[in-house]
Amino acid sequence: MDQIETAPAPSVPSVDIDPAAEETARRYIDAIVARDILGGALGSPYRDAEAERLWGVFTNRFSILTTGAYAKPHREAVRIALASI
């Protein structure tokens, strides 16, 4: 029998977000999840998973926006990353 190889799940990138921006982002994501029709039907496990997924999307985009030659200022990167989820 062949063995199945497993790969570790991709982790959320480690980014340096100031606490006020993190609180804003989490509140924004919570508002998105609260208005999701599936969240009402599927309950808390779905809402928690969706909030975590959106947090991962946000941190990934924030990380991309704040690194490299064309890095955006912190506040602008938060605004752009939130607008893109």
N, CA, C and O of each residue as an XYZ file, in Angstrom:
340
protein
N       0.819     -1.187      0.000
C       0.000      0.000      0.000
C       0.861      1.248      0.000
O       1.904      1.308      0.652
N       0.409      2.230     -0.735
C       1.112      3.511     -0.750
C       0.751      4.319      0.485
O      -0.368      4.254      0.995
N       1.705      5.060      0.935
C       1.435      5.942      2.068
C       0.999      7.303      1.544
O       1.494      7.784      0.525
N       0.085      7.896      2.247
C      -0.380      9.229      1.889
C       0.478     10.243      2.629
O       0.635     10.190      3.849
N       1.020     11.159      1.859
C       1.809     12.215      2.490
C       0.899     13.382      2.821
O       0.025     13.756      2.040
N       1.122     13.937      3.977
C       0.328     15.095      4.382
C       1.238     16.305      4.496
O       2.421     16.196      4.818
N       0.665     17.429      4.230
C       1.401     18.688      4.362
C       0.740     19.503      5.457
O      -0.478     19.450      5.627
N       1.533     20.252      6.193
C       0.922     21.076      7.232
C       0.012     22.134      6.611
O       0.262     22.630      5.513
N      -1.032     22.457      7.333
C      -1.956     23.495      6.851
C      -1.224     24.825      6.812
O      -0.425     25.122      7.701
N      -1.489     25.625      5.793
C      -0.832     26.927      5.735
C      -1.260     27.774      6.927
O      -2.438     27.823      7.283
N      -0.300     28.427      7.526
C      -0.617     29.233      8.697
C      -0.890     30.673      8.280
O      -0.489     31.123      7.208
N      -1.580     31.368      9.157
C      -1.838     32.787      8.931
C      -0.506     33.514      9.074
O       0.206     33.292     10.053
N      -0.155     34.368      8.133
C       1.122     35.046      8.225
C       1.216     35.900      9.485
O       0.234     36.494      9.930
N       2.397     35.944     10.036
C       2.622     36.766     11.215
C       2.863     38.194     10.761
O       3.853     38.486     10.089
N       1.956     39.076     11.131
C       2.062     40.475     10.738
C       1.990     41.342     11.982
O       1.409     40.962     12.998
N       2.589     42.507     11.877
C       2.602     43.441     12.991
C       1.502     44.477     12.768
O       1.689     45.454     12.043
N       0.359     44.249     13.401
C      -0.778     45.155     13.293
C      -0.984     45.801     14.658
O      -1.052     45.114     15.677
N      -1.081     47.125     14.666
C      -1.280     47.778     15.962
C      -2.648     47.377     16.525
O      -3.558     47.055     15.760
N      -2.800     47.394     17.846
C      -4.037     46.912     18.475
C      -5.307     47.624     18.004
O      -6.347     46.983     17.856
N      -5.242     48.919     17.770
C      -6.434     49.651     17.325
C      -6.862     49.183     15.934
O      -8.054     49.009     15.680
N      -5.909     48.980     15.042
C      -6.222     48.502     13.693
C      -6.741     47.070     13.741
O      -7.650     46.714     12.992
N      -6.173     46.254     14.611
C      -6.650     44.874     14.740
C      -8.083     44.856     15.244
O      -8.904     44.091     14.738
N      -8.395     45.679     16.225
C      -9.758     45.757     16.751
C     -10.736     46.212     15.667
O     -11.832     45.664     15.545
N     -10.339     47.207     14.887
C     -11.177     47.681     13.784
C     -11.420     46.564     12.778
O     -12.551     46.348     12.342
N     -10.364     45.861     12.412
C     -10.488     44.776     11.433
C     -11.391     43.666     11.953
O     -12.236     43.156     11.217
N     -11.221     43.292     13.206
C     -12.043     42.211     13.764
C     -13.514     42.618     13.848
O     -14.395     41.797     13.590
N     -13.791     43.870     14.205
C     -15.170     44.347     14.246
C     -15.788     44.352     12.851
O     -16.951     43.987     12.679
N     -15.007     44.767     11.859
C     -15.471     44.781     10.469
C     -15.799     43.365     10.007
O     -16.841     43.129      9.395
N     -14.913     42.434     10.300
C     -15.123     41.033      9.922
C     -16.328     40.458     10.661
O     -17.129     39.737     10.066
N     -16.465     40.765     11.944
C     -17.623     40.288     12.700
C     -18.927     40.804     12.100
O     -19.922     40.080     12.068
N     -18.932     42.047     11.626
C     -20.128     42.610     11.001
C     -20.456     41.882      9.697
O     -21.625     41.631      9.401
N     -19.436     41.546      8.928
C     -19.656     40.794      7.690
C     -20.266     39.432      8.014
O     -21.244     39.020      7.389
N     -19.695     38.744      8.977
C     -20.158     37.406      9.342
C     -21.565     37.469      9.936
O     -22.377     36.578      9.687
N     -21.862     38.501     10.709
C     -23.194     38.626     11.322
C     -24.290     38.781     10.271
O     -25.424     38.357     10.497
N     -23.969     39.380      9.134
C     -24.965     39.589      8.074
C     -25.020     38.431      7.075
O     -25.844     38.439      6.161
N     -24.160     37.452      7.245
C     -24.113     36.307      6.329
C     -25.320     35.403      6.565
O     -25.548     34.953      7.688
N     -26.084     35.138      5.526
C     -27.292     34.317      5.632
C     -26.956     32.900      6.085
O     -27.685     32.313      6.884
N     -25.869     32.356      5.584
C     -25.479     30.995      5.980
C     -25.164     30.906      7.466
O     -25.399     29.872      8.092
N     -24.632     31.987      8.033
C     -24.317     31.983      9.464
C     -25.539     31.741     10.316
O     -25.474     31.041     11.327
N     -26.672     32.331      9.903
C     -27.910     32.106     10.637
C     -28.402     30.677     10.509
O     -28.949     30.110     11.455
N     -28.208     30.103      9.344
C     -28.690     28.745      9.105
C     -27.768     27.680      9.705
O     -28.237     26.676     10.241
N     -26.468     27.904      9.612
C     -25.510     26.869     10.028
C     -24.976     27.043     11.442
O     -24.393     26.114     12.000
N     -25.166     28.209     12.022
C     -24.832     28.399     13.426
C     -23.410     28.848     13.700
O     -22.666     29.255     12.808
N     -23.070     28.754     14.962
C     -21.812     29.274     15.485
C     -20.554     28.656     14.871
O     -19.614     29.392     14.571
N     -20.497     27.336     14.671
C     -19.269     26.782     14.078
C     -18.952     27.398     12.714
O     -17.797     27.689     12.406
N     -19.999     27.591     11.899
C     -19.783     28.221     10.592
C     -19.305     29.654     10.756
O     -18.348     30.065     10.099
N     -19.960     30.425     11.629
C     -19.581     31.827     11.835
C     -18.147     31.942     12.317
O     -17.404     32.813     11.864
N     -17.752     31.065     13.238
C     -16.374     31.095     13.748
C     -15.373     30.776     12.639
O     -14.344     31.440     12.509
N     -15.684     29.756     11.845
C     -14.784     29.363     10.752
C     -14.695     30.460      9.694
O     -13.617     30.737      9.169
N     -15.837     31.084      9.383
C     -15.846     32.147      8.374
C     -15.083     33.377      8.866
O     -14.368     34.015      8.093
N     -15.233     33.710     10.144
C     -14.485     34.842     10.712
C     -12.985     34.562     10.668
O     -12.194     35.458     10.374
N     -12.598     33.337     10.956
C     -11.176     32.976     10.914
C     -10.650     33.019      9.483
O      -9.525     33.460      9.246
N     -11.457     32.562      8.534
C     -11.056     32.604      7.125
C     -10.870     34.049      6.660
O      -9.880     34.373      6.003
N     -11.815     34.903      7.000
C     -11.706     36.308      6.602
C     -10.532     36.998      7.288
O      -9.891     37.863      6.689
N     -10.240     36.629      8.534
C      -9.072     37.184      9.219
C      -7.800     36.777      8.473
O      -6.887     37.588      8.317
N      -7.736     35.545      8.020
C      -6.589     35.083      7.241
C      -6.442     35.849      5.935
O      -5.329     36.199      5.543
N      -7.557     36.111      5.259
C      -7.531     36.893      4.024
C      -7.019     38.301      4.318
O      -6.167     38.827      3.602
N      -7.550     38.899      5.379
C      -7.127     40.252      5.749
C      -5.633     40.303      6.056
O      -4.921     41.153      5.522
N      -5.151     39.399      6.913
C      -3.737     39.448      7.299
C      -2.817     39.171      6.118
O      -1.734     39.749      6.020
N      -3.252     38.281      5.215
C      -2.455     38.004      4.027
C      -2.330     39.260      3.164
O      -1.231     39.629      2.750
N      -3.454     39.910      2.896
C      -3.438     41.117      2.055
C      -2.719     42.267      2.746
O      -2.000     43.028      2.098
N      -2.905     42.397      4.050
C      -2.209     43.438      4.803
C      -0.697     43.229      4.718
O       0.064     44.176      4.516
N      -0.280     41.983      4.874
C       1.141     41.651      4.796
C       1.717     42.000      3.430
O       2.812     42.555      3.338
N       0.989     41.679      2.382
C       1.441     41.998      1.021
C       1.546     43.506      0.832
O       2.498     43.998      0.228
N       0.564     44.233      1.351
C       0.530     45.689      1.164
C       1.604     46.424      1.954
O       1.988     47.531      1.578
N       2.092     45.842      3.029
C       3.056     46.548      3.881
C       4.499     46.111      3.663
O       5.388     46.526      4.407
N       4.742     45.284      2.661
C       6.112     44.850      2.392
C       6.491     45.184      0.952
O       5.628     45.392      0.099
N       7.751     45.228      0.707
C       8.234     45.442     -0.647
C       8.498     46.897     -0.977
O       8.335     47.791     -0.146
N       8.902     47.100     -2.191
C       9.303     48.430     -2.655
C       8.136     49.415     -2.687
O       8.340     50.619     -2.533
N       6.927     48.919     -2.882
C       5.758     49.795     -2.979
C       4.858     49.667     -1.757
O       3.637     49.773     -1.869
N       5.457     49.441     -0.592
C       4.702     49.248      0.637
C       3.860     50.482      0.963
O       4.301     51.622      0.817
N       2.645     50.214      1.404
C       1.723     51.274      1.785
C       1.913     51.617      3.258
O       2.344     50.770      4.040
N       1.594     52.855      3.644
C       1.597     53.183      5.069
C       0.595     52.292      5.812
O      -0.383     51.827      5.227
N       0.842     52.065      7.075
C       0.066     51.141      7.889
C      -1.437     51.405      7.794
O      -2.208     50.484      7.527
N      -1.853     52.631      8.004
C      -3.275     52.969      8.014
C      -3.930     52.721      6.650
O      -5.047     52.209      6.572
N      -3.234     53.085      5.597
C      -3.753     52.873      4.249
C      -3.839     51.381      3.932
O      -4.784     50.939      3.278
N      -2.858     50.606      4.390
C      -2.867     49.168      4.142
C      -4.058     48.510      4.832
O      -4.678     47.609      4.268
N      -4.385     48.951      6.051
C      -5.541     48.408      6.745
C      -6.815     48.706      5.955
O      -7.655     47.827      5.764
N      -6.951     49.954      5.498
C      -8.142     50.347      4.745
C      -8.282     49.525      3.461
O      -9.369     49.034      3.158
N      -7.203     49.373      2.714
C      -7.250     48.630      1.463
C      -7.533     47.147      1.703
O      -8.334     46.537      0.996
N      -6.876     46.580      2.696
C      -7.065     45.150      2.989
C      -8.499     44.866      3.425
O      -9.077     43.851      3.035
N      -9.075     45.756      4.232
C     -10.463     45.550      4.658
C     -11.433     45.725      3.501
O     -12.416     44.991      3.403
N     -11.175     46.665      2.645
C     -12.061     46.900      1.510
C     -12.037     45.738      0.511
O     -12.967     45.580     -0.280
N     -10.993     44.940      0.548
C     -10.857     43.873     -0.431
C     -11.436     42.530      0.036
O     -11.416     41.555     -0.714
N     -11.951     42.476      1.272
C     -12.532     41.190      1.720
C     -14.034     41.189      1.604
O     -14.678     40.194      1.935
